[in-house]
Amino acid sequence: MDLSEYPVLIVGGGTVGLSMALFLARQGVAARLVERHAGISIHPRVAGPGVRTMELFRLAGIEDEILRASPLARTGGATSITTLVEADLAHRAPKSPVQAANAAECFSPTSDIHCPQNVLDPILANAARSAGARICFNTEVTGLEQRSKSVSVQIVEHGVTSSLPASYVIAADGSGSFVRRQLGIGTSGPGALGIHIMNVLFEADLSALVGEHPFVIAEVKNERMHGMFVRIHERRRWVLHISYDPANGESPADFTPERCRELVHAAIGAGDVPVEILGIRPWQVAGAIADRFRAGRVFLVGDAAHVVPPTGGYGMNTGIAGAHNLAWKLALVLRGQANPTLLDSYDAERRPAASFVMEQSLLRMRNPELHFDRTRVAERIERGIANPLVVQLGDRYVSTAIIDPHPERPSLEDLSLDVDGSPGTRLPHAWIEYRGARLSALDLADSRFTLFAGSAGAAWCAAAEAVARRHNLDLGAYRLDHDFADSDGTLCGALGIGERGALLVRPDGFIGWRTTKLEQKPEAVVERVVGQVLGW
């Protein structure tokens, strides 16, 4: 059984599954992705990638393409209205667009944007294919059997039944994951939260009503309907989320195209605007986390692993971060450069991260005014609601792939205290000058192991280079104030290694080890550190 061509099989072609295929391909692993639907969904679903997700897409080389495809990338804002007509948005003073130079600029080389998944997914699919992934639509998984060194997956492709071998399987097949149920993995959490939503995708020229007002989300509440406008593409394509209550006898069957058009007109406040209904999709707000993210050679990612309430927009972004965490580990195991026990760290690191996101989303759902009003910091802290940047960039991992981790977040509000160079945290961002180019420190640590040493730590760099040669490992080494210019000392101060110390950054940009002193035998120390991270 030849597993060399496509050693990883991804089940599910949504945003997280496609991201998984891209991240694996960038690590040199060609994955086969199977999706039961005929193509990429036309429904926009989540509004856009967060800061951490855009960092990952920037490193994957698709940030600029995503920005070009997202006309609303630098606009934002939420508002509450009775109807679009009564709100008179066209004559309101335009709000200032959300620019890249916002609260995130000190912590990231990029920023979050408004890019619906139906715009994002084709970009991911094309990038994954170009990098070596194979994507198969109209292909449904109907069973799987784990063996000692492989997994046999039964599929039905265009009506023909066959089986596919894989070294590892990634279940990215959504909240009702067939693969998760086949594995007998349960879930915990609040479950269904009682809020039923009808997602109505439509086209209408609302430019005369919206004007230059750049809102992305508008809550609509009047005597005829209660819902939420989400702007998808400039002024023509929109989604209207409409709440309904089965306890009152309402069901998805009630939402015919004709009724949905009436409700859209009720939200607009005028019945003479031409409206084309493009799609109608029911969903329910829920919160659940799989009891484990791994079963043998099968891993859960995205909604198969965790379903997060939508307030805050963290669900998709959490799934993409998990896919990136898993990709480099699978790649090193498949190349024989890491012990398979490294794969256990995926669950150890990402399940607590998902639990934190779940908690934050639930707090925001129960206190929406505190989520949208960034000035009420004291009240947010009192309720345990973290700053959005802390949620996105403040993960702290504890696993065997982290040496001496620091699990407690120093702050729920001040990200600078959380991203402090300690093991288990993401490498701090700082702009540096390297070989004539202005880069983020994150760029130097992209997709490989990276050692940063203090200005007097040349021996650490030499040690890292020796270990890399010995094990044929992709490991870069940089000495502060020597190999690149950190003009304002931001990175030097953030890493906390002093002049003689060093730290090791993993391929996912998270710090695996740090020291503030120069050991007598640095090469032996680097050998031990890398070996512990990789499970040698």
Disulfide bonds with the S-S distance in Angstrom:
none
